Amino acid sequence: MRLPKQLSPSSFALWEANPDEFFLKYLSERKPPRIPQERPASAGSSFDAYVKAHLQHDLGLGDFQTLFDHYYAAQVEPQNQEWAREEGAYVFNCYVVSGFYDELLDLLKVAKRPRFEFTVEGEINGVPFSGKPDLGFETALGIEVVHDWKVNGYCSKSAVSPHKSYMKCRDGFVGKQTKSHDTEHKEFLGIIHMDLTINTTYLEFANPKWADQLSLYGWALGEKIGDEDVVLSIHQIVAKPADPRPQLRVAQYRARVQASYQQELARRFRRCWDAITSGHVFQDMSREDSDARCAILEDTAIGLQTDGSSLDSYFSEATREGYRG
């Protein structure tokens, strides 16, 4: 069995959501082929390249085209690059129309040490960690902010709604506006936290996966587990099917994570690492049954190997659907 050198937010999330797929991806001696990036993910990655390149250019931190080309090549897989370029530009333009781009840019202009797509490594509760936050910065009064963008529902056949407790939701288009345009969620109650308006409700009540991911980033940046001064910020772009492209809205979240939740997250993170390093991978089973499960998955991994042909690759991916989270 292989052992990963580090955990990341994505690998930890996969461990909790789908231990079988975690084993195949990170522990199996015969690592299966990587599941190809799908179009909805490539649209989000393309937008990500646009927004980071534009922000850095507007802050005087680099040339737009150079930055964009770097991000785009790194984040959008070759099979999607032609299609995703225009889709990402469309998402970015809708984001600008919502007004959140200019508001974030104004905040960054007076912030300390804005950093984009940077690698953070270290130990969290004794667990080696590596991750790449989208954006981190300090406000003028010294609040550490970890920011992330999410694109949900692009290419979906049904509309996706923003998560609850958003502090503001706006349409990313002109014309007849939706009922939620420029409104707060009914559960949002704002307070002034030094020089930022944030929600009194903690982020884990809106989306615990977001709270997990951004808390891990904050700790890797040097913040203490349980520190409730760190602010986590999300701009969530959600889609509703329309022709020729989806109708987009943007919801803004800015909140903290409760100390007790952070402490339990640190324990969950440690339990994951202890399980995989001990060899007793499936903790809800006896060691004997866990070992037997690992053996079955090793055989599965062998069966998922391909010879590179399109038919063989299709069979491998279709077979693996049962192990996806």
SULWOQUI-V497622 format. One record per helix or strand of 3 or more residues. SS is the DSSP state (2 for helix, 1 for strand). FROM is the first residue (numbers start at 1). TO is the last residue. Records with the same first field share a line. If there is no record, write none. Layout:
SS: FROM-TO  FROM-TO
//
This chain:
2: 9-17  19-27  39-58  64-75  78-98  100-109  203-206  208-220  259-278  287-303  310-323
1: 112-124  127-138  144-152  168-171  190-193  196-199  231-240  247-255
//
